[in-house]
């Protein structure tokens, strides 16, 4: 029952669906184990846009998928993406201040535009691939698995209440389950080539998380959000490269 409850906790963390609050959490929630399952929810949304609207140009379907994901998450991941780059552009002593500023700076806006353009461009590329549906489905799954691992293994920044609170309340072993689920799905879909792709994505995510950990002296919610966007883009890119 405690493990099942982790699904509601994961949905509360990763979406705007109000299923549980902080006061209702168990001491050590199994939310991380359910992160790839929540990712599969977004993967299903992406597949709906990808498959059920063939009359629309693929670029518009990509925008529809992206917009639906933003509605379900409240745009948290994109906000994190913009914020980390605002912090990156600031002087060392003002990085956290720039990251936490509720106003998105010029650099943050530019990186959002670049990421959206990359997302649409990747959907255009993936549309001509035989395994396109699986590539589209797996990208959000891999993105949520990546942040489950990040929360389990990377120390939180002293400036981040969200990352610290989450790490204090989640069972880190849930990340192992999340990885096992993702690995099993990848192997089932693609065999050894899928494992190779997962390895490439894991290396890319490790470098990405390590860079931001060093820049901000630990993990924070904005880095987790940026990791979702980065992993989605990386997963689509690797999928296109391996299955073109």
N, C-alpha and C positions, 0 to 999 in steps of 0.2 A: 504493500500500500504506500509506503514511504517513497519507493522508487517511482510508482505511478504518479504520485503527487508532484514529483520533479518535472513532469511534463507541463503542468499548469504553471510552475515556477519559471520554466524555460520560456513559455509563451508570454508571461508577464515581463520578463527581462528583454526579450527580443522583438516584441510587438506591442501594439497599443491595446491589445485585448485585455480587459481588466478581470483577470481570473483569480489573482491572489495578491496580497499586499505583504509588506515587510513583516508586519506583526503576525502573519499567518505562516511564515516560513518555519520549517523545522530547523534545528540547530545546524545540521549539515544536509542541505538539500542535494538531491541527485540531479539537479537541473542540467549540469553539463552533459550528462549522458543523453539528454534529449535534444541537444542543440542541432545535431544533424537531422533529426526528425522535423524540427521546426524549419530547418533549411529545405527539407523536402516539400513543405507547404509552399514556400516561395518558388521552388522548382516547378511545382504543379501549376502555379499561377503563370510562370513564364511559359510553360508548355501550352497552356490554354491560349495565350496570345500568339504563340508560335504556330500552332496547328489549326485553331478554329476560326481564324480570320485570314484565310488565304487570299481574299480579294483585296486586302490592304497591302500597300507596299511594306516590305520588311522593316524599313526604317520607322514607319509609324507603329508597327507592331512592337518594335523595340521600345519606343517611347511609351506605349501603353503598358508594357510589362514593368518598365521602370517606374512609371507613375503609380501603378497599383502597389508595388513594393513600398514606395515612399508613403503612400496612404496607410498601409498596414503597420509600418514601423514609425510613423511620425517623422520620417526623414532623419532619424538619429544617426544613421551611418554616414549619410552625406554631410550632415553637420560636422561630424567628427573628421571626415576627410578634409573639409574646408578649414577647420580649426587647427589641425596639426600643421598644415602648410602656412597658415598665418603665424603660428609659433615658430616654424622653421625659418621664416623670413625675418623675424624680429631679432634684436640683439640678445645675446646670451642671458643677460640679467632680466630681460623682459619677455622671455619665451612663454612662461606659464601665464603671465598676464595677457599676452596677445592671444594665446590659445583659449583662455577662458572668456575673453571679451564676447558678449552676445552679438556684437556686430561683426559680420564677415568682411574681412579686408579684401583689398584688390587681389592679392596673391591667392587667397582662398577661392575667390570667384573664378579666377583664371584656371585654377586646377580643377574646379568643378566642371567648367566648360570643357576642358581637355578630357576629363574622365567620361563625361556624357557623350562627347564625340567619339571617343574610343569604344564605348559600349555599343553605340549604334553601328559603328564601322565593323565591329566584331560580329554583330548579328547579321549584317549583310554578308560577311564572309562565311559564317557558319551555315547560312541558309542553303548553300549548294553542296553540303557534305551529307553523305549517306547516314551517318550516325548523329545527325544534327540534334534530334530530339533528346538523346541521352546527354549530349554535351550541354545543352541548355538546361536540362533538369539538374545535372550534377553541380553546376557552378555555385548556386546558392547553398547546396549541401556542404560542399568543401569549404565555403566561406565561414559557415557557422561552426564547423569542426575546427577550423583554424583558431577561432577566438576561444573555443572551449579549451584547447591546448594552451593557448596563451595565458588564460586565466589560471590554469592549473600550475604552470611552471615559471611564470615570470613575476617577480616581486612587484607589488604595486608602488607607484610613486607616493611619496609622503604628501604630495599636493592633490592626490586623487581620492576623494571620499568614496566615489562609486566603485572603483576597482578594489580598494581596500575592503569596503563593506562586502562586496561580492566574494572576494577571496576568503573572508572570515566566515562566510555562511554556506559555501558550496563544498561538496565532497569532491576533492581533487581526483579521486578514483573514477569519477564519472567521465572524465576526459578520456581515460583508457577505453571505456565502453564506447564512447563516441568515435574514437579512432577505429576500433574494431568493427563497428557498424559500417563506417565509411569504407574501410578496407574491403569488407565482405561485398558491399554493393559494387564497388569499383571492379573487383576481381570477377564478380558475376557478370557484369556487363562486358568487360573488355579483356579479361585475362591478364597476361603478362604485360601487355601494352598499357593497360590501365594502371598497373602497379608502377610502371616506369613514369607515366604521367603524374601519378600521385607523388612520386619521389621528387620530380622536378618542382612541383607546386610546393611541397614541404620545404625544400631548400629555399625557394623564393620567399616564402612566408617567414622562414627563420631569419633570413637576412633583413627583411622588411621590419619585423618586430624588434630585432636587435638594434637596428639603426635608431628607431624611435625610442626604444628603452634607454639608450645611451643619451639621446638628445634631451629627454625629459626626466632622466634619472628614475626610471621605473615605468610601469604600465599605468595607463589611465583610460577613461572611457572613450576619449577622442581617438586614441591610438587603436582601440578595439573597433570602433566604427570605421576608421580608415582601413583597417585590415580586412574588413568585410568587402569593401569596394575593391581594394587591391586584389584580393583572392578571386573575386568574381571575374575581374578582367583577366587575371593571370590564367584562371581555369579555362575560360573561353579561348584564350590565345594558345594554350598548350593543347587543348582539344582540337583546334583547327590545325595546328602544326603536326599532330600525330595521326589525325584521321583524314586529312585532305586527300 
